[in-house]
Amino acid sequence: MASSPSSWLLPLGSASGKSLSANHVVISNGGAQGLFVRCSSSKTRKHSNGLNLATRRDVMGLLFGVPSFLMNSADANGAGLPPEEKPKLCDDACEKELENVPMVTTESGLQYKDIKVGGGPTPPVGFQVAANYIAMVPSGQIFDSSLEKGQLYIFRVGSGQVIKGLDEGILTMKVGGKRRLYIPGPLAFPKGLSSAPGRPRVAPSSPVIFDVSLEYIPGLEDEE
């Protein structure tokens, strides 16, 4: 578990800086000067008005230290274009169907709705499970996702390796199933999670929502 990329799922220990990172774009002075010379060449002046506008934007971006693709992105947002869609376990059609799915509440206060009931086995306590997850704050903003990482999350279920609500929620799932977990604060992150670029902050002991799919149980399948 210590080597897992999603160490924030641990109920104890440091909660910041491990699961989320920001990419930085660096433009060297030499590269900027080269682009500036090309933008100032006589050939550039002979281009159409549209291309002149593009090259002037590149020059302004270099002067102010802003890459042109970021300026173009701002233009797209200003034009009302939709933001990039993040991968989900429950799409719009699924969300509508989920409204009619009955809510189950456990003794601990955990609530869940089954998006899809699996047809495989239920994981025994202590066995490894391989799952995908989308972690959200109640507003629906995603703060972590195995789908974005492109990697299944593997841990020993029922062994305290993850937050209590996730442990409990997966223990009653079947392989092939998908479930939405409404995890109350006492079963979530006691220390909270720090915010990161494009990611919301999770306050200490605040409720969170997990969409989870149970893909397989490595140990159980090996025995079979």
PAKEPA-761102 format. One record per residue (C-alpha): chain; residue in one letter; x, y, z; residue number from 1. Coordinates in nm, 3 decimals, padded with zeros to 5 digits. Example, Ala and Ser with C-alpha at 12.3 -4.5 7.8 and 13.67 -1.06 7.14 Angstrom:
<pts>
[pt 'A', 'a', [01.230, -00.450, 00.780], 1]
[pt 'A', 's', [01.367, -00.106, 00.714], 2]
</pts>
This chain:
<pts>
[pt 'A', 'm', [00.000, 00.000, 00.000], 1]
[pt 'A', 'a', [00.287, 00.234, 00.070], 2]
[pt 'A', 's', [00.380, 00.232, -00.300], 3]
[pt 'A', 's', [00.029, 00.308, -00.422], 4]
[pt 'A', 'p', [-00.012, 00.626, -00.629], 5]
[pt 'A', 's', [-00.327, 00.708, -00.434], 6]
[pt 'A', 's', [-00.181, 00.720, -00.085], 7]
[pt 'A', 'w', [-00.436, 00.988, 00.007], 8]
[pt 'A', 'l', [-00.687, 00.705, 00.044], 9]
[pt 'A', 'l', [-00.506, 00.602, 00.359], 10]
[pt 'A', 'p', [-00.693, 00.709, 00.674], 11]
[pt 'A', 'l', [-00.369, 00.811, 00.847], 12]
[pt 'A', 'g', [-00.050, 00.994, 00.752], 13]
[pt 'A', 's', [00.017, 01.284, 00.520], 14]
[pt 'A', 'a', [-00.278, 01.383, 00.308], 15]
[pt 'A', 's', [-00.119, 01.626, 00.066], 16]
[pt 'A', 'g', [00.123, 01.634, -00.222], 17]
[pt 'A', 'k', [00.122, 01.268, -00.328], 18]
[pt 'A', 's', [-00.181, 01.201, -00.540], 19]
[pt 'A', 'l', [-00.209, 01.528, -00.729], 20]
[pt 'A', 's', [00.047, 01.713, -00.929], 21]
[pt 'A', 'a', [00.064, 02.010, -01.165], 22]
[pt 'A', 'n', [00.243, 02.017, -01.498], 23]
[pt 'A', 'h', [00.452, 02.324, -01.575], 24]
[pt 'A', 'v', [00.548, 02.461, -01.914], 25]
[pt 'A', 'v', [00.893, 02.614, -01.946], 26]
[pt 'A', 'i', [01.007, 02.822, -02.244], 27]
[pt 'A', 's', [01.380, 02.892, -02.266], 28]
[pt 'A', 'n', [01.508, 03.236, -02.349], 29]
[pt 'A', 'g', [01.677, 03.105, -02.660], 30]
[pt 'A', 'g', [01.356, 02.950, -02.789], 31]
[pt 'A', 'a', [01.161, 03.266, -02.720], 32]
[pt 'A', 'q', [01.411, 03.480, -02.907], 33]
[pt 'A', 'g', [01.403, 03.244, -03.204], 34]
[pt 'A', 'l', [01.026, 03.265, -03.223], 35]
[pt 'A', 'f', [01.037, 03.640, -03.190], 36]
[pt 'A', 'v', [01.273, 03.672, -03.486], 37]
[pt 'A', 'r', [01.053, 03.453, -03.701], 38]
[pt 'A', 'c', [00.745, 03.651, -03.605], 39]
[pt 'A', 's', [00.922, 03.974, -03.706], 40]
[pt 'A', 's', [01.044, 03.846, -04.044], 41]
[pt 'A', 's', [00.927, 03.995, -04.373], 42]
[pt 'A', 'k', [00.756, 03.668, -04.467], 43]
[pt 'A', 't', [00.528, 03.693, -04.169], 44]
[pt 'A', 'r', [00.415, 04.041, -04.273], 45]
[pt 'A', 'k', [00.300, 03.908, -04.607], 46]
[pt 'A', 'h', [00.060, 03.661, -04.447], 47]
[pt 'A', 's', [-00.315, 03.716, -04.424], 48]
[pt 'A', 'n', [-00.468, 03.923, -04.146], 49]
[pt 'A', 'g', [-00.568, 03.606, -03.960], 50]
[pt 'A', 'l', [-00.211, 03.478, -03.950], 51]
[pt 'A', 'n', [-00.080, 03.821, -03.852], 52]
[pt 'A', 'l', [-00.318, 03.811, -03.556], 53]
[pt 'A', 'a', [-00.188, 03.469, -03.456], 54]
[pt 'A', 't', [00.176, 03.576, -03.476], 55]
[pt 'A', 'r', [00.110, 03.895, -03.279], 56]
[pt 'A', 'r', [-00.053, 03.682, -03.010], 57]
[pt 'A', 'd', [00.258, 03.461, -02.998], 58]
[pt 'A', 'v', [00.477, 03.769, -02.956], 59]
[pt 'A', 'm', [00.257, 03.910, -02.679], 60]
[pt 'A', 'g', [00.253, 03.574, -02.507], 61]
[pt 'A', 'l', [00.631, 03.555, -02.513], 62]
[pt 'A', 'l', [00.669, 03.910, -02.386], 63]
[pt 'A', 'f', [00.445, 03.839, -02.087], 64]
[pt 'A', 'g', [00.567, 03.484, -02.029], 65]
[pt 'A', 'v', [00.239, 03.317, -02.130], 66]
[pt 'A', 'p', [00.255, 03.031, -02.386], 67]
[pt 'A', 's', [00.030, 03.092, -02.685], 68]
[pt 'A', 'f', [-00.166, 02.769, -02.635], 69]
[pt 'A', 'l', [-00.278, 02.898, -02.295], 70]
[pt 'A', 'm', [-00.393, 03.222, -02.455], 71]
[pt 'A', 'n', [-00.584, 03.024, -02.716], 72]
[pt 'A', 's', [-00.741, 02.817, -02.438], 73]
[pt 'A', 'a', [-00.859, 03.135, -02.268], 74]
[pt 'A', 'd', [-01.013, 03.245, -02.597], 75]
[pt 'A', 'a', [-01.197, 02.912, -02.620], 76]
[pt 'A', 'n', [-01.337, 02.951, -02.269], 77]
[pt 'A', 'g', [-01.440, 03.306, -02.349], 78]
[pt 'A', 'a', [-01.620, 03.181, -02.660], 79]
[pt 'A', 'g', [-01.831, 02.951, -02.443], 80]
[pt 'A', 'l', [-01.676, 02.625, -02.561], 81]
[pt 'A', 'p', [-01.730, 02.329, -02.326], 82]
[pt 'A', 'p', [-01.440, 02.234, -02.094], 83]
[pt 'A', 'e', [-01.261, 01.906, -02.147], 84]
[pt 'A', 'e', [-01.473, 01.616, -02.027], 85]
[pt 'A', 'k', [-01.318, 01.396, -01.760], 86]
[pt 'A', 'p', [-01.372, 01.018, -01.775], 87]
[pt 'A', 'k', [-01.655, 00.897, -01.552], 88]
[pt 'A', 'l', [-01.802, 00.571, -01.428], 89]
[pt 'A', 'c', [-02.154, 00.714, -01.449], 90]
[pt 'A', 'd', [-02.244, 00.922, -01.757], 91]
[pt 'A', 'd', [-02.548, 01.148, -01.805], 92]
[pt 'A', 'a', [-02.780, 00.858, -01.890], 93]
[pt 'A', 'c', [-02.657, 00.673, -01.583], 94]
[pt 'A', 'e', [-02.722, 00.978, -01.365], 95]
[pt 'A', 'k', [-03.085, 00.988, -01.476], 96]
[pt 'A', 'e', [-03.132, 00.617, -01.406], 97]
[pt 'A', 'l', [-02.965, 00.656, -01.068], 98]
[pt 'A', 'e', [-03.241, 00.895, -00.958], 99]
[pt 'A', 'n', [-03.481, 00.599, -00.950], 100]
[pt 'A', 'v', [-03.244, 00.359, -00.771], 101]
[pt 'A', 'p', [-03.330, 00.311, -00.402], 102]
[pt 'A', 'm', [-03.080, 00.437, -00.148], 103]
[pt 'A', 'v', [-02.936, 00.185, 00.098], 104]
[pt 'A', 't', [-02.823, 00.310, 00.439], 105]
[pt 'A', 't', [-02.601, 00.097, 00.665], 106]
[pt 'A', 'e', [-02.568, 00.106, 01.044], 107]
[pt 'A', 's', [-02.246, 00.310, 01.016], 108]
[pt 'A', 'g', [-02.422, 00.586, 00.824], 109]
[pt 'A', 'l', [-02.276, 00.490, 00.486], 110]
[pt 'A', 'q', [-02.524, 00.524, 00.201], 111]
[pt 'A', 'y', [-02.501, 00.378, -00.147], 112]
[pt 'A', 'k', [-02.682, 00.316, -00.474], 113]
[pt 'A', 'd', [-02.594, 00.030, -00.706], 114]
[pt 'A', 'i', [-02.530, 00.157, -01.056], 115]
[pt 'A', 'k', [-02.486, -00.203, -01.169], 116]
[pt 'A', 'v', [-02.500, -00.523, -00.964], 117]
[pt 'A', 'g', [-02.210, -00.750, -01.051], 118]
[pt 'A', 'g', [-02.233, -01.117, -01.131], 119]
[pt 'A', 'g', [-01.905, -01.230, -00.975], 120]
[pt 'A', 'p', [-01.794, -01.314, -00.621], 121]
[pt 'A', 't', [-01.793, -01.082, -00.320], 122]
[pt 'A', 'p', [-01.443, -01.008, -00.182], 123]
[pt 'A', 'p', [-01.353, -01.180, 00.147], 124]
[pt 'A', 'v', [-01.201, -00.961, 00.418], 125]
[pt 'A', 'g', [-00.825, -00.931, 00.371], 126]
[pt 'A', 'f', [-00.822, -01.020, 00.002], 127]
[pt 'A', 'q', [-00.679, -00.787, -00.259], 128]
[pt 'A', 'v', [-00.927, -00.618, -00.489], 129]
[pt 'A', 'a', [-00.871, -00.427, -00.814], 130]
[pt 'A', 'a', [-01.107, -00.134, -00.858], 131]
[pt 'A', 'n', [-01.163, 00.187, -01.049], 132]
[pt 'A', 'y', [-01.290, 00.494, -00.865], 133]
[pt 'A', 'i', [-01.397, 00.853, -00.914], 134]
[pt 'A', 'a', [-01.369, 01.060, -00.594], 135]
[pt 'A', 'm', [-01.584, 01.373, -00.563], 136]
[pt 'A', 'v', [-01.690, 01.638, -00.317], 137]
[pt 'A', 'p', [-02.071, 01.671, -00.273], 138]
[pt 'A', 's', [-02.087, 01.939, -00.546], 139]
[pt 'A', 'g', [-01.967, 01.681, -00.798], 140]
[pt 'A', 'q', [-01.615, 01.822, -00.844], 141]
[pt 'A', 'i', [-01.360, 01.544, -00.887], 142]
[pt 'A', 'f', [-01.058, 01.546, -00.658], 143]
[pt 'A', 'd', [-00.907, 01.214, -00.767], 144]
[pt 'A', 's', [-00.969, 00.942, -01.025], 145]
[pt 'A', 's', [-00.807, 00.613, -01.119], 146]
[pt 'A', 'l', [-00.949, 00.657, -01.470], 147]
[pt 'A', 'e', [-00.747, 00.974, -01.519], 148]
[pt 'A', 'k', [-00.437, 00.791, -01.399], 149]
[pt 'A', 'g', [-00.514, 00.499, -01.632], 150]
[pt 'A', 'q', [-00.437, 00.252, -01.354], 151]
[pt 'A', 'l', [-00.652, 00.023, -01.141], 152]
[pt 'A', 'y', [-00.632, 00.078, -00.765], 153]
[pt 'A', 'i', [-00.535, -00.242, -00.582], 154]
[pt 'A', 'f', [-00.560, -00.279, -00.203], 155]
[pt 'A', 'r', [-00.658, -00.529, 00.068], 156]
[pt 'A', 'v', [-01.023, -00.473, 00.147], 157]
[pt 'A', 'g', [-01.137, -00.467, 00.509], 158]
[pt 'A', 's', [-00.781, -00.419, 00.636], 159]
[pt 'A', 'g', [-00.786, -00.048, 00.709], 160]
[pt 'A', 'q', [-00.571, 00.039, 00.406], 161]
[pt 'A', 'v', [-00.829, 00.289, 00.278], 162]
[pt 'A', 'i', [-01.087, 00.519, 00.433], 163]
[pt 'A', 'k', [-01.361, 00.341, 00.626], 164]
[pt 'A', 'g', [-01.645, 00.426, 00.391], 165]
[pt 'A', 'l', [-01.466, 00.285, 00.087], 166]
[pt 'A', 'd', [-01.369, -00.030, 00.276], 167]
[pt 'A', 'e', [-01.725, -00.095, 00.387], 168]
[pt 'A', 'g', [-01.878, -00.010, 00.052], 169]
[pt 'A', 'i', [-01.664, -00.249, -00.150], 170]
[pt 'A', 'l', [-01.697, -00.541, 00.093], 171]
[pt 'A', 't', [-02.059, -00.598, -00.010], 172]
[pt 'A', 'm', [-02.006, -00.551, -00.385], 173]
[pt 'A', 'k', [-01.971, -00.827, -00.643], 174]
[pt 'A', 'v', [-01.710, -00.840, -00.918], 175]
[pt 'A', 'g', [-01.837, -00.657, -01.226], 176]
[pt 'A', 'g', [-02.052, -00.424, -01.018], 177]
[pt 'A', 'k', [-02.057, -00.045, -01.000], 178]
[pt 'A', 'r', [-02.173, 00.152, -00.699], 179]
[pt 'A', 'r', [-02.205, 00.512, -00.583], 180]
[pt 'A', 'l', [-02.097, 00.557, -00.223], 181]
[pt 'A', 'y', [-02.219, 00.853, -00.019], 182]
[pt 'A', 'i', [-01.956, 00.857, 00.255], 183]
[pt 'A', 'p', [-02.028, 01.065, 00.567], 184]
[pt 'A', 'g', [-01.753, 01.270, 00.731], 185]
[pt 'A', 'p', [-01.670, 01.023, 01.012], 186]
[pt 'A', 'l', [-01.598, 00.754, 00.749], 187]
[pt 'A', 'a', [-01.401, 00.981, 00.515], 188]
[pt 'A', 'f', [-01.081, 01.185, 00.563], 189]
[pt 'A', 'p', [-01.019, 01.288, 00.927], 190]
[pt 'A', 'k', [-00.737, 01.525, 00.827], 191]
[pt 'A', 'g', [-00.892, 01.638, 00.499], 192]
[pt 'A', 'l', [-00.706, 01.687, 00.171], 193]
[pt 'A', 's', [-00.530, 01.996, 00.040], 194]
[pt 'A', 's', [-00.648, 02.157, -00.281], 195]
[pt 'A', 'a', [-00.445, 02.147, -00.602], 196]
[pt 'A', 'p', [-00.475, 02.318, -00.943], 197]
[pt 'A', 'g', [-00.811, 02.217, -01.084], 198]
[pt 'A', 'r', [-00.891, 02.010, -00.776], 199]
[pt 'A', 'p', [-01.114, 02.108, -00.483], 200]
[pt 'A', 'r', [-01.009, 02.099, -00.120], 201]
[pt 'A', 'v', [-01.161, 01.832, 00.102], 202]
[pt 'A', 'a', [-01.226, 01.967, 00.452], 203]
[pt 'A', 'p', [-01.144, 01.745, 00.752], 204]
[pt 'A', 's', [-01.421, 01.492, 00.828], 205]
[pt 'A', 's', [-01.642, 01.623, 00.549], 206]
[pt 'A', 'p', [-01.868, 01.400, 00.333], 207]
[pt 'A', 'v', [-01.741, 01.273, -00.001], 208]
[pt 'A', 'i', [-01.884, 01.069, -00.288], 209]
[pt 'A', 'f', [-01.715, 00.775, -00.459], 210]
[pt 'A', 'd', [-01.819, 00.601, -00.780], 211]
[pt 'A', 'v', [-01.655, 00.259, -00.766], 212]
[pt 'A', 's', [-01.633, -00.037, -01.002], 213]
[pt 'A', 'l', [-01.505, -00.371, -00.869], 214]
[pt 'A', 'e', [-01.302, -00.517, -01.156], 215]
[pt 'A', 'y', [-01.159, -00.838, -01.012], 216]
[pt 'A', 'i', [-01.018, -01.010, -00.703], 217]
[pt 'A', 'p', [-00.661, -01.119, -00.783], 218]
[pt 'A', 'g', [-00.611, -01.367, -00.499], 219]
[pt 'A', 'l', [-00.952, -01.529, -00.538], 220]
[pt 'A', 'e', [-00.916, -01.571, -00.913], 221]
[pt 'A', 'd', [-00.570, -01.724, -00.869], 222]
[pt 'A', 'e', [-00.717, -01.993, -00.642], 223]
[pt 'A', 'e', [-00.990, -02.071, -00.893], 224]
</pts>
